[in-house]
Amino acid sequence: MKILVIQQKMIGDVLVSSIICNNLRTAYPDAQIDYLVYASTTPVLEVNSSIDNIILFEEKHRKSKKNF
């Protein structure tokens, strides 16, 4: 199972919502949990062992559905 959590806000919101990943890991221990965020928010997520991959949402994704 793969789970994608999307949070396109600032660092405080990303930190608080990362609790979702912890709860998902508890409920689905074998799932791959990825988190889509802005690059500026990654420092607060890098130490979270419940997140398998941090995916960066870049400006080019905002401007083009094709790039997204």
C-alpha atoms as an extended CHARMM CRD file, in Angstrom:
* protein
*
        68  EXT
         1         1  MET       CA              0.0000000000        0.0000000000        0.0000000000  PROA      1               0.0000000000
         2         2  LYS       CA              1.2090000000        3.5100000000       -0.8180000000  PROA      2               0.0000000000
         3         3  ILE       CA              0.0080000000        6.6400000000        0.9340000000  PROA      3               0.0000000000
         4         4  LEU       CA              0.6660000000       10.2150000000       -0.1820000000  PROA      4               0.0000000000
         5         5  VAL       CA              0.1810000000       13.0520000000        2.2960000000  PROA      5               0.0000000000
         6         6  ILE       CA              0.0400000000       16.5170000000        0.7250000000  PROA      6               0.0000000000
         7         7  GLN       CA              0.6980000000       19.6950000000        2.7200000000  PROA      7               0.0000000000
         8         8  GLN       CA              1.2620000000       22.8830000000        0.7710000000  PROA      8               0.0000000000
         9         9  LYS       CA              1.6170000000       25.3540000000        3.5800000000  PROA      9               0.0000000000
        10        10  MET       CA              4.3770000000       26.7740000000        5.6830000000  PROA      10              0.0000000000
        11        11  ILE       CA              6.7600000000       25.0830000000        8.0810000000  PROA      11              0.0000000000
        12        12  GLY       CA              4.5730000000       25.2090000000       11.2160000000  PROA      12              0.0000000000
        13        13  ASP       CA              1.6070000000       23.6390000000        9.4320000000  PROA      13              0.0000000000
        14        14  VAL       CA              3.8270000000       20.9340000000        7.9730000000  PROA      14              0.0000000000
        15        15  LEU       CA              5.3120000000       20.1150000000       11.3660000000  PROA      15              0.0000000000
        16        16  VAL       CA              1.9060000000       19.8450000000       13.0380000000  PROA      16              0.0000000000
        17        17  SER       CA              0.3800000000       17.8160000000       10.2040000000  PROA      17              0.0000000000
        18        18  SER       CA              3.3280000000       15.4120000000       10.1740000000  PROA      18              0.0000000000
        19        19  ILE       CA              1.5400000000       13.7840000000       13.1230000000  PROA      19              0.0000000000
        20        20  ILE       CA             -0.7670000000       12.3500000000       10.4620000000  PROA      20              0.0000000000
        21        21  CYS       CA              2.1710000000       10.3310000000        9.1490000000  PROA      21              0.0000000000
        22        22  ASN       CA              2.8570000000        8.9490000000       12.6150000000  PROA      22              0.0000000000
        23        23  ASN       CA             -0.7750000000        7.8590000000       12.9390000000  PROA      23              0.0000000000
        24        24  LEU       CA             -0.7500000000        6.3320000000        9.4580000000  PROA      24              0.0000000000
        25        25  ARG       CA              2.4240000000        4.3830000000       10.2960000000  PROA      25              0.0000000000
        26        26  THR       CA              0.7110000000        2.9760000000       13.3840000000  PROA      26              0.0000000000
        27        27  ALA       CA             -2.4110000000        2.0080000000       11.4280000000  PROA      27              0.0000000000
        28        28  TYR       CA             -0.5470000000        0.7180000000        8.3470000000  PROA      28              0.0000000000
        29        29  PRO       CA              2.9500000000       -0.3420000000        9.4480000000  PROA      29              0.0000000000
        30        30  ASP       CA              3.8870000000       -1.8640000000        6.0780000000  PROA      30              0.0000000000
        31        31  ALA       CA              2.6880000000        1.0410000000        3.9260000000  PROA      31              0.0000000000
        32        32  GLN       CA              4.9890000000        3.3570000000        2.0100000000  PROA      32              0.0000000000
        33        33  ILE       CA              4.2430000000        6.8570000000        3.3010000000  PROA      33              0.0000000000
        34        34  ASP       CA              5.3160000000        9.7710000000        1.1340000000  PROA      34              0.0000000000
        35        35  TYR       CA              4.8950000000       13.4530000000        2.0030000000  PROA      35              0.0000000000
        36        36  LEU       CA              4.5550000000       16.1620000000       -0.6590000000  PROA      36              0.0000000000
        37        37  VAL       CA              5.7230000000       19.5760000000        0.6050000000  PROA      37              0.0000000000
        38        38  TYR       CA              7.5030000000       22.7760000000       -0.3980000000  PROA      38              0.0000000000
        39        39  ALA       CA             11.2980000000       22.5400000000       -0.2880000000  PROA      39              0.0000000000
        40        40  SER       CA             11.5320000000       25.1670000000        2.4640000000  PROA      40              0.0000000000
        41        41  THR       CA              9.6590000000       22.9040000000        4.8920000000  PROA      41              0.0000000000
        42        42  THR       CA             11.7900000000       19.7680000000        4.6080000000  PROA      42              0.0000000000
        43        43  PRO       CA             14.0830000000       20.3640000000        7.6250000000  PROA      43              0.0000000000
        44        44  VAL       CA             11.2560000000       19.6200000000       10.0920000000  PROA      44              0.0000000000
        45        45  LEU       CA             10.4280000000       16.3500000000        8.3320000000  PROA      45              0.0000000000
        46        46  GLU       CA             13.8470000000       14.8170000000        7.8110000000  PROA      46              0.0000000000
        47        47  VAL       CA             13.9610000000       13.3140000000       11.3050000000  PROA      47              0.0000000000
        48        48  ASN       CA             10.4760000000       11.7790000000       11.1270000000  PROA      48              0.0000000000
        49        49  SER       CA             10.9350000000        8.0200000000       10.8040000000  PROA      49              0.0000000000
        50        50  SER       CA              7.2680000000        7.5850000000        9.8000000000  PROA      50              0.0000000000
        51        51  ILE       CA              7.9240000000        9.2370000000        6.4230000000  PROA      51              0.0000000000
        52        52  ASP       CA              9.5760000000        7.0910000000        3.7550000000  PROA      52              0.0000000000
        53        53  ASN       CA             10.0100000000        9.7720000000        1.0860000000  PROA      53              0.0000000000
        54        54  ILE       CA              9.7900000000       13.5430000000        1.0280000000  PROA      54              0.0000000000
        55        55  ILE       CA              8.5940000000       14.7240000000       -2.3740000000  PROA      55              0.0000000000
        56        56  LEU       CA              9.2100000000       18.3490000000       -3.2550000000  PROA      56              0.0000000000
        57        57  PHE       CA              6.4290000000       20.4840000000       -4.6940000000  PROA      57              0.0000000000
        58        58  GLU       CA              8.2050000000       23.0830000000       -6.8080000000  PROA      58              0.0000000000
        59        59  GLU       CA              7.0700000000       26.3170000000       -8.4130000000  PROA      59              0.0000000000
        60        60  LYS       CA              6.9720000000       24.6460000000      -11.8350000000  PROA      60              0.0000000000
        61        61  HSD       CA              4.2730000000       22.2990000000      -10.5040000000  PROA      61              0.0000000000
        62        62  ARG       CA              2.1000000000       25.2470000000       -9.4730000000  PROA      62              0.0000000000
        63        63  LYS       CA              2.2840000000       26.7840000000      -12.9110000000  PROA      63              0.0000000000
        64        64  SER       CA              1.6950000000       23.7160000000      -15.0390000000  PROA      64              0.0000000000
        65        65  LYS       CA             -0.6090000000       20.7550000000      -14.5570000000  PROA      65              0.0000000000
        66        66  LYS       CA              1.5630000000       18.8200000000      -16.9920000000  PROA      66              0.0000000000
        67        67  ASN       CA              4.6400000000       19.2960000000      -14.7720000000  PROA      67              0.0000000000
        68        68  PHE       CA              2.6260000000       18.3230000000      -11.7260000000  PROA      68              0.0000000000
